Amino acid sequence: MAREGVAVVTGASRGIGAACAEALAEAGWPVRVNYRADEAGAREVVARIEAAGGRAAAVRADVADPEALQRLLAPGEEGPVVVLVNNAGLRRDGLAPQLGDEDWEQVIDVNLGAVFRATRAALPAMLRARFGRVINIASVVGPQANAGQANYAASKAGVIGFTKTVAVEVARRGVTVNAVCPGLIETALTAEILGGDLEQRIPARRVGTPHDVAACVRFLASEEASYVTGTTLTVDGGLSA
């Protein structure tokens, strides 16, 4: 990685976000490890990156706060933000007839609204640099139904549509925009459903790891992925095949 600039991973204090931050640091990027509340977790991620010879800083910002996002994505000593991984997400599960307005609005705002606002804030610097990588963490639940997650599914389907449209808008300036759709990945967010019927339906016969997802993110952020844009990369062990 020879380009000037920094990578930002939202929601990076644990799970998929932490693995993405470590993978990008290993690829040579200085990384801003974003967190909202888990400062200890974010600092642990930074410590692992630094122990491996990388560069990282923990940066607190609530992705639902537009002003906080602007500060998170502002240029710094490392240069402008040229890699953005929109990973922060929220679940408030429930069958549609029982979902309250707040559960709907919070999930849509964090999972989709924040992706829009963060991307909007990051794109001007990328367009000026004629290089940029926006990688949005969606979910197989976006294109495939999962009862009890109408709000989550709507938000992730929206992320996929948003990804495709923005990719077309900025492709001429060397900026790529892609989505990654994880399936069942072993994280704190999925702990209560591991070992159930869903796991038995995975053709690969195993649950995915955050590193499985991070490897794809690392590729999409690379020079080698410069002709890959507007696509959705599914990482689910064949679950949705």
N, C-alpha and C positions, 0 to 999 in steps of 0.2 A: 504494500500500500504506500504509494508515493505522493498522493494528493494531500493538499493542505485542508484541514478541517477536522471536525469532531463528530462523533456519533452520539446520539441521544436515544436511550431506551426508556420508555415510560413504564411505570410499574415494575421496576427491576430489582426489587429487594428480595425476591424469591422466585421459585418456579421457572416458568418459561422466560420471563424477563431477565432474571439473573443469568440463566444459561446463555441468552442472546448477548448480554453485556460481556460476558467472559469470552464468547466466541469472537465477537468483534474486536475486543482488545487483543486477543491472540492473533488476529489478522493484521494488527498494527494500528488500529484506530485508538486515539484517546476517547474515552467513553464517559459520558455523564450518566450516572446511575440514578435514575429518578425514583423517588418514593414519596408517598403522602404521609404515612404515619410510622412505618417500620424503619426508623433510623438505624437501629442495631443491625437489622438484616441488610440494609443497603451498605453499611460500613463493612460488614463481613464480606460482601461481594467485592467491594473495593480492595479489601485486604488480600483476597485471593488473587485478584487481577495483578496487584502490585507484587505479590510474592512470585508470580509467574513472569515478572518483568514487564508488565504492561502499565498503562497509565489510565487512571480513573479518578472520578470525584463523585461523591454522593451529593445529590441536589434535591432538596425538598421542594415539591410543587404539587398542588392538587390540580389534576388535569381538567377538572370541572370548572376551574377558575381561569377565565381568559387572561387576566393580567399575570397570573402565576405562570401560565404557559408562555407568554411573551418573554418573561424573564428567563425561563428555562431554555428557550430557543434563541436567545440573543447571542451574537458573536462573542467569543472570549479570547483568551490568550492563544488558544489552539487554532483560532480561525473560526469561520462560520460553521454552522451545523449543515453538513452535507449528507449525513445518513440519519434518518429518523425511523425508529421502530415504534410504531403505535401499538403497544402491548397492554397497557392498563385496561382492566375490565372489571365488570361487576355483574353479579347474578342476584336476582330476586325471583326465585321460581314460584310458580303457582299456576293452576289451571286458569284459562282465560276468564271464565265467569267470576272468579274470585280475586283476580288481580286488581289492586287498587291503583288509582291514578299516580300516586307517589312511586310505587314499585315500577310502573311503566315508565314514567318520566325520568327517574334516576338512571335506570338501565340504558335507555335511549341516549340520555345526555352524556354519560360516561363512555359508553361503548361506541357511539356513533358521533355525537356532537363534538366530543373532545378530539376524535380522529380528524374531523373536518377542521376544527380550529387550529390544531397543532400543525396539520399539513399546510394550511393557509399561511401560518406564521413562518414556516420553514422554507416554503417555495421561493420567495423572492431572492434569497441568498443563493439557493441552488441554481436558479435561472441565470443569475449574474455569473456564477462560476461555470456555467454550462456543464455542470456535473451534479448529480444528486440521486439519492436512493431513498425512496419512501417505501417502507414495508409494513403493511397493516396486518396485525394478527386477527384473523376472523375465526371461523369455526365451521366444522362440518354441519353444525346445527343450522347454519344459515341457509344452505340449499336443500337440507334434508330435515324433515319434521322430527321434533322430539317433544312429546306431550309434556306440558308443564313449563315450557320455556318460550311462550309466545313473544314476550318482551325481548328476551335474549336472542331468539332466532331472528326477529325483525331487525334488531340492531346489527347483527352480523351479516344478514343479507344486505342491509344497507351499506355496510362497509365494503362488501364485494362490488356492489353497483357503483359506489363512490370511487373505488380504486380504478375500475375500468374507465370511467369517464375522465378522471384527472389524468390518467396515463396518456390518453389521447391528446389532451390539451397541452401537455408539456414535453411530449416525446422529441420534438424537433430541437430542444435545447439540451439534450444529453441527460435528461432527468427521467428515471424510471420509477414507476409506481406499481407495486405488486402486492398481492395478498397471500398469506399463508393460512391454510385451514387445518388446524390440528383436530385430530379425533380424540380418542380417550387417552389422555396424557396424565401420568402420575404426578399430581400437584396437590397442594392444600385445597384447591377449589373442587377437586374431584374425589377427595378422600372418602366421602360417604357413599360413593357408588362403585368403588373398586371391588372386584370380586363378584359382581352381579351378573345377570344374564347378558348385559351388553358386552362384557369382556369375553364371554364365550363365543360371541358372534364375530370376533375379529379374526380374519383369515390368517394373519401373522401369528396368532396364538400368543400374543403378549400385549401388555399395555405399553404405550409409548413413553418415552422419557423427555424431559425438557431439552436434553441435548439433541434428540432427533429433530426437534423443531429448530433449534438454534443452528444446526448445520445447514439447513435450508436458508435461513436468514443470512448467514454468513455468505453463502453463495450469491444470493440476490443482491447483497451489498458490494459485491466484487466487480472488478473491471470485466471479468469474464462474462458477467450477466448483462452487459450493456445492450444486448439485443433482446432481452427478455423484459417485456413491460405489458401491463394491462392483463396479466394472467393471475390465476389462482392456483397455488401449489398445495395440493392436499397431502397431509401427513397423518395417515390414520391406519396404517397396516392393512389396507384393503377393505376397511369397514364399509365404505360408501361405494365400492366398485360395483 
